[in-house]
Structure formats: structure tokens, C-alpha cells
Amino acid sequence: AADASQTTSVCTGSLLLAKAGLLKGRRATTHWDALDLLASLDTDINVDRNSRYVDDGIITSAGVSAGIDMAFYVVERHCGREVADETAHYIDYPRPD
């Protein structure tokens, strides 16, 4: 992950990132049922309990469905809003404005 151009996690994947020390000093989120566990793994992680996804250098998402929103965020970031919107339209996924 240290050499990756983009690191992301969906749901409780953030727990693995935390165990690897990659979330130290960062804001992150995870599935609602694992928020306390994430906080207990490293007190230097700023656990965001209210966001569907968080980008603080490493992008983490809450539950699995929040991972879809995170994926569109990544597509938009790399390819632009138009491509993200076209992709959402193609798969019939309603994106929030």
C-alpha cells in the first residue's frame, strides 16, 4: 500500500489497514458495527462515525453499499464527473447530487 497510487477499503477492510499501521494519524471509517473496534486498534485514528466514505490520503468506506458511493467518488476523481455520471446512469444507480 505504501507504493500504491491509490489505496481504498470497503467496509471492515479498514481494520486490516489499521492493523498494518496505515491509518495512523488519518481520518477513516468502517461498517457501523466495527467503529468501536477500529477506534480500539489505534488511538491515533480519527474514526468518522457519520460519513459514508472518507478520503484522508487513504479512502475508506462504511458498509458495503457505501463502497458503491466511494467507487463513484474514485471514478469522478480520476475520470471526471461526466464519466462518473454516465457510469451511474448505465448501471441505473442514483447518485446523490
Secondary structure, 3 states (H helix, E strand, C coil): CCCCCCCEECCCHHHHHHHCCCCCCCEECCCHHHHHHHHHHCCCCEECCCCCEEECCCEEECCHHHHHHHHHHHHHHHHCHHHHHHHHHHCCCCCCC
